[in-house]
Amino acid sequence: MRLTPLALRSLPAPPSPPHLRPTHMHKHLMAQLCGLHTFMHLTTHVSLICHKTCRDGSDCTDLFPSDLQSLPADRLVAPFLTLCPELCMVMEDDEACPHQDSDGSEADGEEPDEKVDLAAEAKINGVKPEIVGYACAAINAKEFYKKQEIAWIPEMCLKYPQELEDRPDLSPAAKECVRHFHSWGAEARAPEALCRSHPALLACGVLPAARDPLAPARLLACLLAALRAHGTSTHTHTHARTPCPSGPVSPTAQRLSAGVSGVHVCINSTDQHLHQFYTKLGFAEAARDGGRVFLARTF
C-alpha cells in the first residue's frame, strides 16, 4: 500500500518484492502538475469511502435518497478536502497491480504495454491502485470551524435547503444532516480546554477490505507527522513576531511551544465502530456533549 497526500501526487516508484511491500511514503509533485482532473478523482474516492463507512462502519446508501447521496460526505469530509487539502492523505492498495522484475519485464514474462504512461496516468504497471482509506486534518479546529462558517456552510445551505426536511422520503439521518448545515452555530463543539490541549481536528476512514491490518495505524502516523511539521512551522513564524514572555514557563506551555502536539476527533455517541477504531489508534475519550463524543491523543 502507498500513502499519498491529497494535495500532492506521487510518481510511481520501482516495485518491491511482494513480501517487502509495506505502506510507505513517496516523493511527490505538486498538484498543479497532475491537474484538476486527478485532484477531483481523489476527492471523489475519499467521499465514496466516507459514504461506505459512515454508518457505524458500514454503507449508508439506503439512508439517503438517490439525489442526496452526497449529504454525508459533504458534512463529514468535504470541508477538509476543500479548506485544507494539504493535510489530507489517501491510502492506495496496489496489491492487485502486476509487478515487474528488475529488467522491466512483468513477473509472468510478458512484455509491458509501452503505451502506458505511468506518471501521466498515475498507474503502477498499467493498473490504477485502489484507494482504500483516507485521513484528513485541520491544524486548529476553532479556525477550521470559522472557515467553514464563511466558505462552506453558506454553499451547503443553498445546496440542501431547509425545506428538504419536509420530504417524506428522507430518513432521520438525512434530515439530521440537512439540519446540521442550517443550525451550524448550535452544533456541539469540543470544550475550550480540549481545544487548547489538542487543537488539531482529524477525520479518518478505511475500508474494511483493506489488506494490511496495520494500514490505519500507518496512515495515522503519517498524518500526525504532517500535523507536527505544519504546527511547528506555524509556531516558528508566529514566534518570530511575538516577544517571549518573561517568568517561568509551565510544562504545558513548553510542550505546546513546539507546535501542534494534540489532536481530537468528534463522533456520534452511538457509533461504536468509530469509537473502537480510534481507541485502537491511541485515542482516549476526553469529553461528551449531548450526542457527541470527543476522543483525543497527543503525539
N, C-alpha and C positions, 0 to 999 in steps of 0.2 A: 504493500500500500504506500501511497505517496501523500504528503501534505502540501497543499498549495494555498498561499494567501489569495483571497478572492480578488483583491485589487491588483494582483500580480499574476503572471502566468509563467509556469516553469517550462524550460526547454527539456526535451527528453534526455535522460541520462543513459549511459550504457547499461543494459540489464545485468543484474547479478544472477548467479545460480539460484534456482527456486528455493533451496534451503537456506539461502543467505539474503532474503528479501525483507528486511524489517521496514517498518514505517519510518520514513526519514524526510528531511527537508532537502530541496534542491536550490541551486542558484536560480534567480528569476529575472525576467524582463518586465518593464513597466507595462501596465495595462494598455497604454496607448499603442504599443507595438502590436498587440493582438486584436485591437479594435473593439467596437461596441458589441459586435455580434457575440464574441466569446464571453464577454462580461455578462451579457444578458442570458447566454446559455447556462452559465454557472449559477446565476441568481435563480433561474427557473428551477434548476435541480435542487437548490437549497430549499426553496419554497415547497417543492414536492416532498422532500424528506420531512420537513416540518409537518406537512399535511398527513404523512403516513405514520407519524409518531406522536402527534399531539393529543390523542385520545387515550391517556393513561398508557402510552407506549404503543398504541395500535392506530390503524387508519380511521380517519374521521369523516370519510367521504359521505356516508349516509346521514350525517348530521346537518349537512348544508345542501340546499337546492343547487341544481346544475349551474345557475347563473351567479351563485355566490360562493363557489368553491375556493376563491382566493381569500375569503374572510380570515381564516385562522392565521395564514402566513402574513397577511397584511398587518395583523395585530402583533404577532409574536416575533417575527424575524425580519420582515421587510424594513422596519425602521433602522436596524443595524446595517443592512445591506446598502441602504440609501444614504444614511448620515455618517457612518464611519466604516466604510468598506475596507480601510487599511487594517482593521483589526478583525477581519472575517477570514476564516480559513475553511477549505474544503478538504476532504479525505477521499482519495481515489483508490479503488480496488483494481489493480492491474493484473491480478492472478489469471484472468481469462485470456490475457494477451499472449500470443506465441512468442517465445524468447529466441534470441539469436545467439549463435556461437560467436566466438571472438573473431572468426574470419568473415562475419557478416551474413552467413547463410543461416536459415532457420533450422531449428532443432531437428526437424524431420527430414532435412536435406534439401528441401525445395528452395528455390531462389526467391528472395523477397520481391515484392512488386516495386519496380523502380519508379512508378508514377506517384507513389505515396510520398507526400511532403510531410515529414514528421513534425517539423517545427510549425509549419503553417496550419496543419490540421489538428495539432495537439493530440497526436496519437502515439502509441507505442507499437512499432512494427505493424502499422496499418490498422490497429484496433484501438478504439477510443475507450479509455478506462472508465469504469462505472463510478460515479460519485455516490458514496455510501454514508457520508457524515459531514457535519459542519460544526464549527464553533465560532461564535461572534461575541464581541465585547465592546464596551464603551469605557473609556478611561475614567470618566466621572459620571455617575448615574444622574445626579441632580442636573448637571449641564445637559446631559443627553435628553432628559425629560423636557427641559426648556426648549431644546432644538426641535423636539417632536411637536411641541405645542405651536411652534412658529411655522415649521416647514413640513410637517407630516399630517397632523391631526386635521387641519382645515381641508386638505385634499381628501382625506378619508371620509370626512363628514359629507362632502359632496358626492363621493363615490358610493357611500352607503347612507342615504338619507334616513332620518329617524322614522319616517313613515314605514320603513321596512318591518318594523316591529309589529305592525298590524297584519302582516301577511300570515294567513293560516298555515302555510306550508313551512314556516320557519320553526325549527326546534328551539327549545330553551337555550341551548348552547349558541345557536346562531343569533338569537335575539340578544344574548348577553354580549356577544362580540360587537354587534351594532351599537349597543348601549355603551360599550367601552369607549368608543370614539366620541360620543355625544355627552358623556359625563366625565371627560378627561380630568377635570380639576378635582373630582371627588374620588378618583382612583386611589387605592391604598398604596402607600409608598413605604420604603424601608425607613425605620426610625432614624432620627438625626444622628444618634450615636453610632449606629451601624454604618451610615454613610460616611462618617468621619474615619472610622477604623477600617472599613472595607469599601472604599469609594467606587471601585470599578463594578460594572454590571456585566453579566455573562449569560449567554444562552447557547445550549449545545444540543445536538441531536444526531444519533447514529442509528442506522437501520439495523434491526435485529439480525439480518442476514450477513452482516459484516463478518468476514472470515477470521480476522485477527481479534482474539478476545481482549488483547491489551490495547486495541485501537483507540477506545475512548480516552484512556489514560495518556497515550502518546499525543493525541490531539489536544487534550487539555494542557499538557506540559509545554507544547509549542506555543499555544496561545498565551499561557501565563508568562512565558519568556518574552513574548512580544509586548505584553502589558507592562512587564517590568522595564523593558527597554524604553518604551514610549513614556512611561511615567517618570523615569529617571531623566530622560531628555527634557520633558516638560518642566520638571523641577529645576534643572540646571539653568534653563533660560529665564525662569521666574526668579531664581535665587540671584542671578547676576544683577537684577534690577532692584532687589529688596535688601535693605540693610539687615545684618544679622542681629537678632535680639540679644540684649545683654542679660546676664544672670544665668543660673543653671538651666539646662535643657532636660526635660523629662525623657525617660526611656521611650515613651510612645512617640514623642516629637522626633527623637533621634531616628527611630525606625521609619517614620513617615518621611523624614528628610531625604531618604534615599530614593524617593519616588513612590509610585503606587505599590502598596505592599499587601493589599487585601481586596478580595472580590466577593460579591454576593450574587445570588440568584433569587428570583421570585417565582414561586409555583403555586398552583391551587392546592388547598389543603386536602383535596380528595385524590390528588394524583400520586398514588403510591409508587408507580413506576419511576417517575422523575425523582421522587424522594429517595428511593433506593439507588437510583442511578448516580445522583450527586453525592450521596453518602459514601458510596464505594470509591468516589474520586476525592475523598478527603474533606468534603463539606460537612458542616455541623449546623443543626438548627439554631438560629440566633434570635428569631422573633416571629410572632404571629400577629396578624391583624385581620380579624374577620375571617374571610375565606382564603386568605393568603398566608403562605409560609415563606420565610426568608432564611436561606441557608448561606453560610459564609465559610471562607477559608483564607488563610494567609499564605504567602509564598515568598 
